[in-house]
Amino acid sequence: MKLSYIGLGVMGLGMGLNLAKGEQEDEYEFLACDAHPGPLNQFKEKGFNTTTNIEDTTDSDYIFLCLPNLEIVREVVLGENGLLKHLKPGQVIVDFSTISYIGATEIAEECQSKGIDFLDCPISGQEKKSLDGTLSIMCGGKEEIFNIIKPMLDRMGSQVIYMGGNGAGQLTKMINNCALNICVASFSELMPVGVKLGLDPEKLGDVLMTATGSSFASKALVPKVLEGNFEHGMSLERAYKDMESMYEVLVKEEIPLPTLNGTMQSYQLALRGGQRDFYKHAMIRFYEDLLDVKVRKEGYE
């Protein structure tokens, strides 16, 4: 059995290294593939086969993808020189990329028409978790294929969940991301109000990280706000695109979600306010400017 892994970016590199360990245990052959030769060096050093040519992966039983966006996934899978041109019935594509629910279902249909199984398995977690093999992986596609590949997925994630048919993984990831975005918008709007009316930023932050209004978002990002750290692993602009993908589904299904719509407007204000290239909690700077305050700890410069 042969596995190939395409896409060795911030998250894909650690995931690929963990998956490659199966070759060292004689479970399968492994091939690492990326358009840029740089990330391949870590695989070469460990004795794994590498390539910059996607066509070299097409003899694999299972091909794993971790790519930046829907357009690139479409090109790699369905493009003029894409995987589907070369694969044979029975081969499987497993996509870890974060793309839209509608996009994932469309790609799956194209693959199924050629006898190729396509599973959407988006991931949640930061770079450290990709290196540790402790990501959350949400999977959509045929359950019998999921059961076959789950031991492989377990090498990369500590929480691997089958969510349903094609698109179910992406839908789950979209809902998770939208819930996170709503939490970020809530403290980004409210903390500047508290500071404007005389509250101490650090004390307010402590409450929002520990009391009933706390969330993963506040625990992870309020300390960064207080330190003035707005650098990102994923930009505010990309976070907004996650909500765009969700909104696309809501329009199609005629489902009104006022809280999500309001959050999208908050992100739109932040995007127009110059925060698009920073992490999502940078939206607080729009409200800081609006109220002429800074939500920072004492001694911040």
Number of C-alpha atoms within 10 A of each C-alpha: 10 15 23 27 29 25 23 24 17 17 24 25 24 20 28 29 22 20 23 26 18 17 15 13 9 8 13 14 18 24 21 28 26 21 14 13 12 9 19 20 12 13 18 12 9 12 10 19 16 22 18 15 12 18 16 15 26 19 16 20 17 22 22 26 24 25 22 16 13 16 12 14 22 17 13 19 22 16 14 10 13 17 22 21 14 12 22 15 13 12 18 22 24 24 26 26 24 23 27 24 22 18 16 27 21 15 20 20 15 16 22 14 10 14 16 19 22 29 29 30 34 24 25 21 13 14 18 13 18 24 20 15 22 20 25 22 25 24 32 27 23 15 16 8 14 21 12 10 14 16 14 18 25 18 21 26 26 15 15 21 17 18 19 16 15 26 26 23 28 31 25 20 25 24 14 13 18 22 16 18 23 20 19 23 22 17 23 26 17 13 24 25 17 15 20 17 10 9 14 16 21 17 11 15 23 15 13 19 20 12 9 8 12 16 17 12 20 25 15 11 23 27 17 16 22 17 16 17 15 20 14 13 13 13 18 23 18 16 19 23 15 20 23 16 19 22 20 14 16 13 10 9 9 10 10 11 10 9 10 17 14 13 21 22 13 21 27 17 15 22 20 10 14 13 23 20 16 20 20 29 28 29 27 26 24 22 23 19 12 10 13 12 17 20 28 20 17 11 6 10 7
